[in-house]
Amino acid sequence: MSKRRNQRPSAPKREKVRDIFVARPFEGLADEPEWIALRELVPAASAPLTLRPEIIEEYGDRPITLSTVLPMAWPAMTRQDGRVFIGLQRHVQSGDVSRDLAVAILSALRTEPGDTVSVPALPGEGPRLQDVLVDGPLEITMHDGFEYWLDADQAEDPTVKASLERANASIYPTVRLAAGRAAYWCRVAPDKGHVRWVLPDTEDRALDTLARLSAAQELLLGEQTKFAGMFRAHGLLVPVWDIPGEAEAADWEAPLADFAKRYADTLAETGSLDADARRAKQGLIGRQLTLR
């Protein structure tokens, strides 16, 4: 008997899923900076989402809630009442966050209320967030705790209560500021806070504007504040200021509004950076952290 006859048939090869990196996954959405803020800056917040008519026709109309994070950093969950929750902050994701969120929504819509939602880690090509949602400004609700996750009967479970208390203990005070779209105040220690603002402009324009402001000594929010640096998140820049922790969020509305005006006026400037601004730009780049 030939060796070829003795060989067992090999198992069929799995099709390899190709991951694609998208630098600005939320580009094109009306509230791109807020999507980024909820993913990177805010511990506990939610916003209702509206499905496109063609998605409703195929999957049915169920309430969809965007959540900063879900229990165990799940990508999605369904409640007994039929509501669907989608988590922005999750452990596993592909190179395209928009695609991840879209497949989480569609997977949850295929799942019976109350059942566990199975979401692939690498979804491959397919609909993105921009394809499944009716676009518009996010109606964000800030939360002091994660009770909004639960059905009424779950909230009475002692085990669930204990888990919820641990999750709530990880939340630091965070307030959405009115002076800047996608700007947030937080207190990380009794004597230390931050103001962080997701700038809506392209990275190059935002960086040049911050460089001009830095060269003109106009980068701070006032006395006892420090420009801590900035990070790049999903294609946009997020400047961060260190501020005293004793003051409340409302105390920073006016300083941020003043800075927002300086930023807008400087953003309108055209032409090349002068020598001082170029030096300032290099300094800013040296204090820049990339989150994604």
Buried (B, 14 or more C-beta within 10 A) or exposed (E): EEEEEEEEEEEEEEEEEEBEEBEBBBBEBEBBBBBBBBBBBBBBBBBEBBBBEEBBEEBEEBBBBBBBBBBEEBBBBBBEEEBBBBBBBBEEBBBBBBBBBBBBBBBBBEBEEEEEBEBBEBBBEEBBBBEBBEEEEBEBEBBEBBBEBBBEEBEEEEEBEEBBEEBBEEBEBBBBBEBBBBBBBBBEEEEEBBBBBBBBBBBEEBBBBBBBBBBEEBBBBBEEBEBBBBBBBBBBBBBBBBBBBEBEBEBBBEBBBBBBEBBEEBBEEEEEBEEEBBBBBEBBEEEBEEEB
